[in-house]
């Protein structure tokens, strides 16, 4: 396989997580007798542009289908983040009723609802039917499309030239990343700004966050790689900021190279220097993740096996994609993790892909009062432990497995 960014040969492996089903392919109860699609989950590094990426074994339209079950609005932390983003961007870039905002990967309208509330015309692009319908129910205008240069041309011809384009946690999800970025250069006004948010490679590596690797994530991004990709596709990075979301993310601000350009702020060079100092342009930097993943897997299995031997009941919370990567890599099934609770009703009553662990409503935690609750979306531990504070009343304890096993 060649790099999806620059077409150079991919010769540096990062990690091989074996095979697993797509992490958002939740199994319906009436399909338990049917086989699942298991495909290799391998990640490699381009030594030309330093884009970290999955090897291709499945297509985007099979991953982001009509039954896609990730709905952003079920996390209060994420909703608060989106509301703050809209307020900050509106103030910084003077957005008003004469502006146009386009969000790519609008999901269920978690962000655009705050744009619309300010009276700013907005449009969402969202390819998954289930989340697009949820956004329409909020009164938002949504186009059910994959975004790229052709989509951008179509929207531009319809008058949707954008003052602001938002793309949260989607840049990593696109197989043709050059076509995707070229779409932003096409749809932005000459004075427009686009922001991309994505989990950053530095925190992934430092925190051994191998569970964030899954088929829907085609790329794992550093500013080093993103800057090169943007320049190739008519965009310029002019600012970057650190975020705490998803265990550590970047928000990158870009503008058209042929537009009315803002000065490039010092934060850009500072981030590039930090990545260079960490070693993102050296093969040695990428050698630590595979052994860390093995350690995490073994520690989790030891904990679950010991809990079972002691007659303790362990359940999970959060039927998240990262949890599916972890459980399938470790080979955990329902004999060790009885069920996983999730607040998203679109997941309840289904089963986790691969492990076939049942997904239930959070009320089941109060009914069964388990000894341990394994929080699979560890980045939401604070939110989850507050929502489930009653677990402490029966001396239950919370557990996370990444970056290391902790019983809290």
Secondary structure as UniProt FT lines:
FT   TURN            4..6
FT   STRAND          12..20
FT   TURN            23..24
FT   HELIX           29..31
FT   TURN            32..33
FT   STRAND          39..45
FT   TURN            47..49
FT   STRAND          52..54
FT   HELIX           60..63
FT   TURN            66..67
FT   HELIX           72..74
FT   HELIX           76..93
FT   TURN            97..98
FT   STRAND          100..104
FT   TURN            107..108
FT   TURN            110..111
FT   HELIX           112..117
FT   TURN            118..119
FT   STRAND          121..125
FT   HELIX           129..136
FT   TURN            137..139
FT   STRAND          142..143
FT   HELIX           149..157
FT   TURN            158..159
FT   STRAND          162..168
FT   HELIX           171..173
FT   HELIX           177..187
FT   STRAND          188..200
FT   HELIX           201..206
FT   TURN            207..208
FT   HELIX           210..212
FT   TURN            215..216
FT   STRAND          219..221
FT   HELIX           223..232
FT   TURN            233..234
FT   STRAND          235..243
FT   HELIX           245..247
FT   STRAND          249..256
FT   TURN            257..258
FT   HELIX           266..278
FT   TURN            279..281
FT   HELIX           283..287
FT   HELIX           289..309
FT   TURN            310..311
FT   STRAND          314..317
FT   HELIX           321..330
FT   TURN            334..336
FT   STRAND          339..341
FT   TURN            345..349
FT   TURN            353..355
FT   STRAND          358..360
FT   HELIX           363..368
FT   STRAND          372..375
FT   HELIX           378..380
FT   HELIX           381..387
FT   HELIX           389..394
FT   STRAND          397..400
FT   STRAND          406..407
//
